[in-house]
Amino acid sequence: MGGWAIAVHGGAGVDPNLPPQRQEEAKQLLARCLNLGISSLRSNASAIDVVELVVRELETDPLFNSGRGSALTAKGTVEMEASIMDGTKRRCGAVSGLTTVKNPISLARLVMDKSPHSYLAFSGAEEFARLQGVEVVENEYFITPENVGMLKLAKEANTILFDYRIPTNGYDTCGAGESPMKMNGLPISVYAPETVGCVVVDKEGRCAAATSTGGLMNKMPGRIGDSPLIGAGTYACELCGVSCTGEGEAIIRGTLAREVAAVMEYKGLGLQEAVDYVIKNRLDEGFAGLIAVSNKGEVAYGFNCNGMFRGCATEDGFMEVGIWE
């Protein structure tokens, strides 16, 4: 085994005009979460425990779009979703449509560990949360004044805002040129989602992945993205762990996270080669990014847009926190 490795992300597709203060705040949060995971790995924590711990921290901070600070539906409410996967036996848990659970990723973990199922959603997930005694709060806890203001802008523009904190300008921040992007053929304004995720391989070579999000600003109530879908937004197996972020519908169509493992397994590609191959060949016209670790202690990432909020570290002392190429 090659030792432990960890990567975190806070979303792919970043406005190149993002204020420096916002960039610095994002990097500080990513570094804090990365160091939290590193400390746990040095204390011999398992990969599955570390991904849950790190994503909980990201959910608690309102900077990114998960947990507190989640994007709002068209009705002005929050509906959160998350998934977690333990690569050792491909065990997994996922949740969608959460409105009161403070840390969705921990409920996903409980679905994996304490239920006979892999996925619970909406009222069933909320009922399971109460039976398990997890911390719940009023929906207002997740809503910030900033999000309320950005929902108003989205409604005025009659569009879905991918990054609800960036003033809408009608242009694409992931592709080239000035043509408005589309999702499923419909125009959107700005592409820069801020889903959060973490992937870890521990010193025993066990891989795990976790992803959490509030989804899209001004989304239709009931919309489910890639983040809770095993094989799309999240995947882990004996070879690797993967967490994706970006245009959910494109990630779902490409089964992006599973594809990384598949080309490693069936084409014999290395981790970074597999990431590069999938980003280039499996997104069609969509935009996304992902982070990945291998059971050899490698870490990799890739994206086909302007940037991705990310951080990664390995046991041999390598550490990086960045946004741009």
Kinemage of the C-alpha trace (Angstrom):
@kinemage 1
@onewidth
@group {chain A} dominant
@subgroup {mainchain}
@vectorlist {calphas} color= white
{ca met a 1} P 0.000 0.000 0.000
{ca gly a 2} L 1.119 3.542 -0.700
{ca gly a 3} L -0.118 5.211 2.478
{ca trp a 4} L -3.144 7.403 3.053
{ca ala a 5} L -4.432 10.146 0.762
{ca ile a 6} L -7.322 12.605 0.926
{ca ala a 7} L -9.044 15.100 -1.338
{ca val a 8} L -11.898 17.539 -0.747
{ca his a 9} L -13.903 19.722 -3.100
{ca gly a 10} L -16.308 22.634 -2.820
{ca gly a 11} L -17.672 22.672 -6.349
{ca ala a 12} L -16.534 22.921 -9.960
{ca gly a 13} L -17.077 25.888 -12.261
{ca val a 14} L -15.892 29.142 -10.727
{ca asp a 15} L -16.520 32.692 -11.919
{ca pro a 16} L -13.108 34.108 -12.994
{ca asn a 17} L -14.231 37.425 -11.474
{ca leu a 18} L -14.892 35.893 -8.064
{ca pro a 19} L -13.754 38.484 -5.472
{ca pro a 20} L -10.350 37.708 -3.909
{ca gln a 21} L -11.865 37.731 -0.418
{ca arg a 22} L -14.333 35.023 -1.416
{ca gln a 23} L -11.523 32.977 -2.963
{ca glu a 24} L -9.459 33.247 0.209
{ca glu a 25} L -12.413 32.275 2.426
{ca ala a 26} L -12.993 29.197 0.280
{ca lys a 27} L -9.354 28.148 0.392
{ca gln a 28} L -9.200 28.629 4.164
{ca leu a 29} L -12.258 26.417 4.653
{ca leu a 30} L -10.866 23.733 2.349
{ca ala a 31} L -7.513 23.821 4.164
{ca arg a 32} L -9.240 23.539 7.543
{ca cys a 33} L -11.259 20.530 6.413
{ca leu a 34} L -8.222 18.954 4.782
{ca asn a 35} L -6.227 19.309 8.003
{ca leu a 36} L -9.122 17.841 9.973
{ca gly a 37} L -9.017 14.782 7.748
{ca ile a 38} L -5.221 14.546 7.866
{ca ser a 39} L -5.249 14.636 11.670
{ca ser a 40} L -7.819 11.834 11.760
{ca leu a 41} L -5.864 9.705 9.289
{ca arg a 42} L -2.703 10.157 11.347
{ca ser a 43} L -4.730 8.883 14.306
{ca asn a 44} L -5.550 5.718 12.334
{ca ala a 45} L -9.189 6.605 11.582
{ca ser a 46} L -10.804 4.568 8.813
{ca ala a 47} L -11.498 6.047 5.389
{ca ile a 48} L -15.280 5.890 5.853
{ca asp a 49} L -15.086 7.727 9.187
{ca val a 50} L -12.872 10.451 7.723
{ca val a 51} L -15.070 11.228 4.695
{ca glu a 52} L -18.096 11.568 6.977
{ca leu a 53} L -16.195 13.789 9.416
{ca val a 54} L -14.907 16.125 6.703
{ca val a 55} L -18.220 16.473 4.882
{ca arg a 56} L -19.999 17.181 8.183
{ca glu a 57} L -17.611 20.083 8.680
{ca leu a 58} L -18.342 21.386 5.170
{ca glu a 59} L -22.100 21.062 5.769
{ca thr a 60} L -21.887 23.055 8.988
{ca asp a 61} L -20.130 26.023 7.374
{ca pro a 62} L -22.495 28.133 5.199
{ca leu a 63} L -19.828 29.050 2.633
{ca phe a 64} L -20.536 26.169 0.260
{ca asn a 65} L -23.827 24.723 -0.946
{ca ser a 66} L -24.534 21.913 1.519
{ca gly a 67} L -26.232 21.771 4.890
{ca arg a 68} L -26.453 25.293 6.282
{ca gly a 69} L -26.254 27.685 3.330
{ca ser a 70} L -27.903 25.282 0.872
{ca ala a 71} L -29.511 26.578 -2.309
{ca leu a 72} L -33.244 27.256 -2.207
{ca thr a 73} L -36.009 25.626 -4.199
{ca ala a 74} L -38.454 27.675 -6.242
{ca lys a 75} L -40.660 27.688 -3.131
{ca gly a 76} L -37.894 29.216 -0.998
{ca thr a 77} L -37.235 26.069 1.027
{ca val a 78} L -34.176 23.826 1.337
{ca glu a 79} L -34.119 20.220 0.095
{ca met a 80} L -30.749 18.555 0.713
{ca glu a 81} L -29.217 15.316 -0.498
{ca ala a 82} L -26.088 13.295 0.179
{ca ser a 83} L -24.453 9.919 -0.289
{ca ile a 84} L -21.572 7.949 1.182
{ca met a 85} L -19.842 4.766 0.056
{ca asp a 86} L -17.374 2.369 1.650
{ca gly a 87} L -15.286 0.762 -1.065
{ca thr a 88} L -14.239 -2.297 0.940
{ca lys a 89} L -17.510 -4.156 0.311
{ca arg a 90} L -19.198 -1.485 -1.838
{ca arg a 91} L -21.571 -0.613 0.980
{ca cys a 92} L -23.455 2.648 0.509
{ca gly a 93} L -26.128 4.955 1.858
{ca ala a 94} L -27.936 7.904 0.303
{ca val a 95} L -30.639 10.432 1.174
{ca ser a 96} L -32.651 13.062 -0.693
{ca gly a 97} L -35.318 15.642 0.047
{ca leu a 98} L -34.097 16.422 3.566
{ca thr a 99} L -35.562 19.554 5.125
{ca thr a 100} L -34.649 19.340 8.828
{ca val a 101} L -31.618 17.025 9.207
{ca lys a 102} L -28.647 19.121 10.280
{ca asn a 103} L -26.006 16.868 8.705
{ca pro a 104} L -27.334 14.928 5.701
{ca ile a 105} L -24.094 12.977 5.240
{ca ser a 106} L -24.444 11.400 8.677
{ca leu a 107} L -27.989 10.291 7.886
{ca ala a 108} L -26.676 8.732 4.676
{ca arg a 109} L -24.126 6.869 6.814
{ca leu a 110} L -26.929 5.614 9.064
{ca val a 111} L -28.904 4.414 6.046
{ca met a 112} L -25.831 2.373 5.144
{ca asp a 113} L -25.140 1.081 8.657
{ca lys a 114} L -28.553 0.888 10.335
{ca ser a 115} L -31.130 0.167 7.633
{ca pro a 116} L -31.729 -2.698 5.177
{ca his a 117} L -31.751 -0.150 2.334
{ca ser a 118} L -29.302 1.955 0.341
{ca tyr a 119} L -31.420 5.050 -0.337
{ca leu a 120} L -34.166 6.874 1.562
{ca ala a 121} L -35.858 10.091 0.460
{ca phe a 122} L -38.229 12.856 1.571
{ca ser a 123} L -40.707 11.916 4.337
{ca gly a 124} L -39.274 8.412 4.694
{ca ala a 125} L -35.772 9.771 5.200
{ca glu a 126} L -37.028 12.352 7.696
{ca glu a 127} L -38.881 9.667 9.660
{ca phe a 128} L -35.790 7.455 9.693
{ca ala a 129} L -33.741 10.409 10.990
{ca arg a 130} L -36.062 10.807 13.955
{ca leu a 131} L -36.041 7.083 14.693
{ca gln a 132} L -32.223 7.209 14.724
{ca gly a 133} L -32.169 10.263 16.990
{ca val a 134} L -30.056 12.460 14.715
{ca glu a 135} L -30.000 16.215 15.276
{ca val a 136} L -32.801 18.040 13.482
{ca val a 137} L -33.471 21.767 13.151
{ca glu a 138} L -36.089 24.007 11.578
{ca asn a 139} L -35.754 24.535 7.823
{ca glu a 140} L -34.969 28.208 8.502
{ca tyr a 141} L -31.613 27.145 10.003
{ca phe a 142} L -30.341 26.302 6.515
{ca ile a 143} L -31.563 29.534 4.886
{ca thr a 144} L -29.286 32.568 4.745
{ca pro a 145} L -30.257 36.135 3.779
{ca glu a 146} L -27.790 35.886 0.893
{ca asn a 147} L -29.624 32.874 -0.513
{ca val a 148} L -32.986 34.610 -0.212
{ca gly a 149} L -31.619 37.514 -2.232
{ca met a 150} L -30.158 35.249 -4.901
{ca leu a 151} L -33.406 33.313 -5.215
{ca lys a 152} L -35.147 36.612 -5.895
{ca leu a 153} L -32.633 37.323 -8.663
{ca ala a 154} L -33.132 33.858 -10.109
{ca lys a 155} L -36.907 34.295 -10.166
{ca glu a 156} L -36.604 37.716 -11.792
{ca ala a 157} L -34.358 36.179 -14.452
{ca asn a 158} L -36.730 33.194 -14.743
{ca thr a 159} L -33.790 30.813 -14.613
{ca ile a 160} L -31.888 28.323 -12.516
{ca leu a 161} L -28.750 29.753 -10.913
{ca phe a 162} L -25.958 27.225 -10.611
{ca asp a 163} L -23.892 29.531 -8.434
{ca tyr a 164} L -26.444 31.528 -6.538
{ca arg a 165} L -23.794 33.817 -5.008
{ca ile a 166} L -22.453 35.191 -8.296
{ca pro a 167} L -24.422 38.019 -9.958
{ca thr a 168} L -26.090 36.648 -13.051
{ca asn a 169} L -24.634 37.934 -16.312
{ca gly a 170} L -26.122 35.450 -18.732
{ca tyr a 171} L -22.749 34.058 -19.744
{ca asp a 172} L -21.039 30.740 -19.399
{ca thr a 173} L -18.256 30.431 -16.816
{ca cys a 174} L -17.221 26.906 -17.768
{ca gly a 175} L -16.990 26.900 -21.540
{ca ala a 176} L -15.438 29.322 -23.943
{ca gly a 177} L -17.151 32.255 -25.578
{ca glu a 178} L -20.186 34.224 -24.539
{ca ser a 179} L -23.091 31.965 -25.468
{ca pro a 180} L -25.475 31.153 -22.616
{ca met a 181} L -25.157 27.583 -21.347
{ca lys a 182} L -28.036 25.156 -21.407
{ca met a 183} L -29.089 22.246 -19.236
{ca asn a 184} L -31.280 19.628 -20.887
{ca gly a 185} L -31.757 22.144 -23.687
{ca leu a 186} L -32.947 24.940 -21.418
{ca pro a 187} L -30.908 28.118 -20.852
{ca ile a 188} L -29.284 28.756 -17.499
{ca ser a 189} L -27.396 31.816 -16.349
{ca val a 190} L -24.163 31.032 -14.502
{ca tyr a 191} L -22.482 27.667 -14.104
{ca ala a 192} L -20.590 27.252 -10.841
{ca pro a 193} L -22.213 24.838 -8.408
{ca glu a 194} L -20.756 24.405 -4.943
{ca thr a 195} L -21.515 20.837 -4.000
{ca val a 196} L -19.063 19.466 -1.425
{ca gly a 197} L -17.295 16.131 -1.308
{ca cys a 198} L -14.427 14.136 0.153
{ca val a 199} L -12.528 11.011 -0.904
{ca val a 200} L -10.067 9.118 1.267
{ca val a 201} L -7.827 6.077 1.170
{ca asp a 202} L -6.548 5.109 4.603
{ca lys a 203} L -3.241 3.434 5.449
{ca glu a 204} L -4.892 0.020 5.107
{ca gly a 205} L -5.727 0.806 1.476
{ca arg a 206} L -9.469 1.144 2.098
{ca cys a 207} L -11.210 3.732 -0.120
{ca ala a 208} L -14.334 5.775 0.668
{ca ala a 209} L -16.247 8.693 -0.832
{ca ala a 210} L -18.924 11.131 0.310
{ca thr a 211} L -20.845 13.943 -1.414
{ca ser a 212} L -23.426 16.448 -0.118
{ca thr a 213} L -25.387 19.328 -1.658
{ca gly a 214} L -28.384 21.620 -1.526
{ca gly a 215} L -28.765 21.345 -5.288
{ca leu a 216} L -29.640 24.202 -7.621
{ca met a 217} L -30.981 27.618 -6.712
{ca asn a 218} L -34.599 27.952 -7.898
{ca lys a 219} L -34.810 24.223 -8.655
{ca met a 220} L -38.183 22.528 -8.901
{ca pro a 221} L -39.225 20.991 -5.578
{ca gly a 222} L -38.485 17.276 -5.719
{ca arg a 223} L -35.538 17.618 -8.109
{ca ile a 224} L -32.801 15.068 -7.392
{ca gly a 225} L -29.292 15.617 -8.711
{ca asp a 226} L -26.215 13.442 -9.045
{ca ser a 227} L -24.869 13.850 -5.501
{ca pro a 228} L -26.984 11.129 -3.839
{ca leu a 229} L -26.815 8.761 -6.804
{ca ile a 230} L -24.284 5.981 -6.330
{ca gly a 231} L -22.209 5.616 -9.482
{ca ala a 232} L -23.005 9.141 -10.653
{ca gly a 233} L -21.957 11.650 -8.000
{ca thr a 234} L -20.323 9.198 -5.591
{ca tyr a 235} L -18.582 5.848 -5.939
{ca ala a 236} L -16.022 3.760 -4.068
{ca cys a 237} L -14.673 0.261 -4.547
{ca glu a 238} L -11.482 -1.617 -3.746
{ca leu a 239} L -9.634 0.306 -6.466
{ca cys a 240} L -10.649 3.913 -5.809
{ca gly a 241} L -13.010 6.487 -4.322
{ca val a 242} L -14.606 9.278 -6.395
{ca ser a 243} L -16.767 12.361 -5.669
{ca cys a 244} L -18.158 14.519 -8.478
{ca thr a 245} L -19.462 18.069 -8.761
{ca gly a 246} L -20.934 20.100 -11.569
{ca glu a 247} L -23.838 19.807 -13.963
{ca gly a 248} L -25.809 17.086 -12.231
{ca glu a 249} L -27.807 15.995 -15.231
{ca ala a 250} L -24.624 15.454 -17.269
{ca ile a 251} L -22.948 13.575 -14.393
{ca ile a 252} L -25.994 11.296 -14.112
{ca arg a 253} L -26.051 10.552 -17.840
{ca gly a 254} L -22.335 9.722 -17.817
{ca thr a 255} L -22.380 7.709 -14.552
{ca leu a 256} L -19.223 9.712 -13.994
{ca ala a 257} L -17.932 8.402 -10.666
{ca arg a 258} L -18.351 4.742 -11.615
{ca glu a 259} L -16.704 5.367 -14.995
{ca val a 260} L -13.431 6.278 -13.276
{ca ala a 261} L -13.376 2.908 -11.531
{ca ala a 262} L -14.511 1.122 -14.680
{ca val a 263} L -11.721 2.389 -16.927
{ca met a 264} L -9.184 1.596 -14.204
{ca glu a 265} L -10.567 -1.918 -13.940
{ca tyr a 266} L -11.274 -2.707 -17.588
{ca lys a 267} L -8.759 -0.535 -19.455
{ca gly a 268} L -5.964 -0.786 -16.889
{ca leu a 269} L -5.577 2.999 -16.605
{ca gly a 270} L -3.848 4.661 -13.662
{ca leu a 271} L -5.844 7.002 -11.422
{ca gln a 272} L -4.981 10.335 -13.074
{ca glu a 273} L -5.244 8.753 -16.526
{ca ala a 274} L -8.700 7.454 -15.643
{ca val a 275} L -9.838 10.841 -14.336
{ca asp a 276} L -8.578 12.607 -17.466
{ca tyr a 277} L -10.201 10.031 -19.748
{ca val a 278} L -13.596 10.295 -18.065
{ca ile a 279} L -13.614 14.101 -17.976
{ca lys a 280} L -12.722 14.186 -21.685
{ca asn a 281} L -14.944 11.374 -22.973
{ca arg a 282} L -17.948 10.931 -20.693
{ca leu a 283} L -19.442 14.398 -20.213
{ca asp a 284} L -20.669 14.995 -23.765
{ca glu a 285} L -21.508 18.722 -23.686
{ca gly a 286} L -21.753 18.916 -19.891
{ca phe a 287} L -19.364 20.555 -17.438
{ca ala a 288} L -18.118 18.987 -14.229
{ca gly a 289} L -15.177 18.095 -12.044
{ca leu a 290} L -14.212 15.294 -9.704
{ca ile a 291} L -11.724 14.239 -7.058
{ca ala a 292} L -10.393 10.703 -6.640
{ca val a 293} L -8.031 8.527 -4.602
{ca ser a 294} L -6.664 5.048 -5.332
{ca asn a 295} L -5.861 2.121 -3.063
{ca lys a 296} L -2.188 2.796 -3.826
{ca gly a 297} L -2.300 6.099 -1.938
{ca glu a 298} L -2.613 8.280 -5.051
{ca val a 299} L -4.771 11.368 -5.342
{ca ala a 300} L -6.107 12.979 -8.526
{ca tyr a 301} L -8.607 15.526 -9.772
{ca gly a 302} L -9.926 16.874 -13.049
{ca phe a 303} L -12.433 19.369 -14.422
{ca asn a 304} L -13.418 20.819 -17.788
{ca cys a 305} L -14.438 24.284 -16.594
{ca asn a 306} L -12.708 27.428 -15.326
{ca gly a 307} L -11.892 26.066 -11.904
{ca met a 308} L -12.769 23.794 -9.016
{ca phe a 309} L -12.554 24.508 -5.293
{ca arg a 310} L -10.310 21.675 -4.098
{ca gly a 311} L -7.663 20.476 -1.688
{ca cys a 312} L -5.638 17.276 -1.526
{ca ala a 313} L -2.870 15.696 0.523
{ca thr a 314} L -0.908 12.456 0.769
{ca glu a 315} L 1.023 10.727 3.532
{ca asp a 316} L 4.390 11.561 1.920
{ca gly a 317} L 3.880 15.273 2.688
{ca phe a 318} L 2.248 16.575 -0.500
{ca met a 319} L -0.532 19.115 0.110
{ca glu a 320} L -2.350 21.464 -2.264
{ca val a 321} L -5.316 23.818 -1.994
{ca gly a 322} L -6.446 25.569 -5.145
{ca ile a 323} L -9.207 26.879 -7.370
{ca trp a 324} L -7.842 27.432 -10.859
{ca glu a 325} L -5.915 25.259 -13.324
